[in-house]
Amino acid sequence: MSPIFRRTAKQAAKSAAKVPGDRLVTLIGKPGCHLCEDAEAVVDQVCGELGVAWEKKDITEDEALHREYWEQIPVVLVDGEQHTFWKVDAGRLRRALTE
């Protein structure tokens, strides 16, 4: 088989690591934030459809999160890396979790 069509071990590991059920989405926000409520609805819907675990963190209870994200909330992390902030696009989040 041509090397062009062979997957390297690194590519195989990268693909294997992206099984939706093994992913974690983190929503960082604060109480009383209407954008955070909108983001939570999108995250809950997309993660529910794909079987992806998600968690919610409150910047008012975590000084480090507050320092890092207070101007950007809501913030969505996928596997610990920032995916988006302010407005969550369902299609973009779905692609990030399945590609």
N, C-alpha and C positions, 0 to 999 in steps of 0.2 A: 504494500500500500504506500502511496506517496506520502512523504512527510507532511505535506500540506494538509492532508486529511487526518493525520494522527493527532490525538489530544495529548498534550504533555501532562506529566503528573501534576504540575502546578495548576493547569487548566481544569483537570479532573477534580482536584481538591477544591478549587474555587467553586465549581458547579455543585459539588456535593455539599458544600457549606451553605448553600442557599436554598435548602429545603424549607418551605414556608413554616412548617411546624417547629422548626428549630430556631426560628428568628425571635427577636424581642424588640418590640416597639415601646418607646418611653415617651410619654407626653408630659412636658414640663409646663406648668402654668400656675395660676393662683385663683383662690376663690373670688367670685364676683366679676370675673373677666368674661365678657360675652364672646370674645374671640376664642377663648379657651373652651367654652361650652360648645361652640361650633366645631372646633377641632376635635373635641372628645367624641362628638357624634360621628364624624368621618372616620376617626381611628377605630372606634368601636364597630362600625359597620364593616370596614375593610378587613380588619383583623378577624372579626367573626366569620366573614365569608371564607377567609383563607385558613382559618384555624391557627392563627398566629397569636402568641401570648403578648399582652401589653400591660403596661403599668402606668400609673399617674403619679407624678411627683409635684409637690407644692413648694414654690420658691420661698414662700414665707416661713417655711420650716427648715430650710437648708441654706445656710449662709453662702456656701460655695456656689450652689446653683443660682442663688440670687445675684451674686457678683458677676457671674458669667453670662446669665441670660435675661436679666431684668428688663432690658430694652427690646427684647425679641419675642417675648411670650405671646402666644403659645409656641413652644419649640417641640419638634418631633425628632427623636433620635431613632435610628434603626441600627440595632446591634451596637449601641454606644456611640455611633457617629451621627453628627447632625445631618438630618435629611431636609428639613424645611423649618420655616418659622412664619408667624402671623397667620397665614391661611394655608390650610392643608387641602391639596388637590387629591381626590380619591383615586383617580386614574394613575397619577404619578406615584402615589404611595403603593398602590397595587403592583405596578411594574417594578418598583424597587424591591418588593417582597417576593416577586416570582421570577425575576431575571437573574 
